[in-house]
Amino acid sequence: MHALPPGVDPAELARIALTVAVEAGRLVVDERPAGLGVAETKSSATDIVTVMDQRSQDHLLARLGELRPQDGFAGEERGARASESGITWVVDPIDGTVNYLYEIPAYAVSVAAVVGDPGVDGAWQPVAGAVVNPVTGERYTAWLGGGSWRSVGDEEPRRLHVTETSLGQALCGTGFGYDADRRAWQAAVLTHVLPRVRDIRRLGSAALDLCRVAEGSLDVYYERGLNPWDVAAGWLVATEAGAVVSDLHGQAPRAELTLAGAPVLHTSLGTALERAIEQVGPENVR
Ligand code: IPD
């Protein structure tokens, strides 16, 4: 447990996270270039996505710099800033970039305030965060000790709670990395998990997957290879809704594995994954 710096109100940080995530979400939807789409050649379309990722991140960097100038900043794109306050903002300017490219409405801006060093596994934790899907209008927020909340449009926020069920009845989210060898390993592990759960969903945004665990529209979720910006806000949204979020050994989630679910389900899927990984063997990452 990392201490919150004195005088910091995590509820206020969550409000800031939500404000800037909504703004950045509007930017990525409203200023999406007309030519961006799957009809374009994939390499140039991917570059345009990178441009929108960077623009969204620049917006977050600038706004958080105005609102909380002493805080640090770390994100998926360039533009890191060291923290003088003990708080660092960890952002994913578009989580679910492939969905963004294909206009599948399952991408999000993820903004989290964290304490500790987000560059070191296990040395940080989120204290406030927001995940905003700018297409559906879904907004998720959480702050340390304050619960997790979801609203759509102007509706009053509703408090979220995870669902506890058996592994066999669980709808399980997962995702795949971009590296071909990693994907092959992930697919092999999945062949052992799939027969043990109700079904699998691959939605394409880790931040939204974690929020879905929080609201019970996924029962459990796991993925290897996630970065701090993919998980930071969703980790807190899930935890504050009653989920356990960890790696395979009960420590903080890290690139090796992020596993999230209600306590009993988290344990059952963890055991199933350990067995699956034993059978598949180590990953051969280039
Ligand atoms: C990706 C998404 C996806 C997950 C990948 C992530 P990005 O993030 O969260 O669901 O499966 O591992 O890299 O690249 O869209 O920000």
Residues whose N, C-alpha, C, O or C-beta is under 5 A from the ligand:
A	BS01	IPD	I94 D95 G96 T97 V98 G175 F176 G177 G204 S205 A206 A207 D230
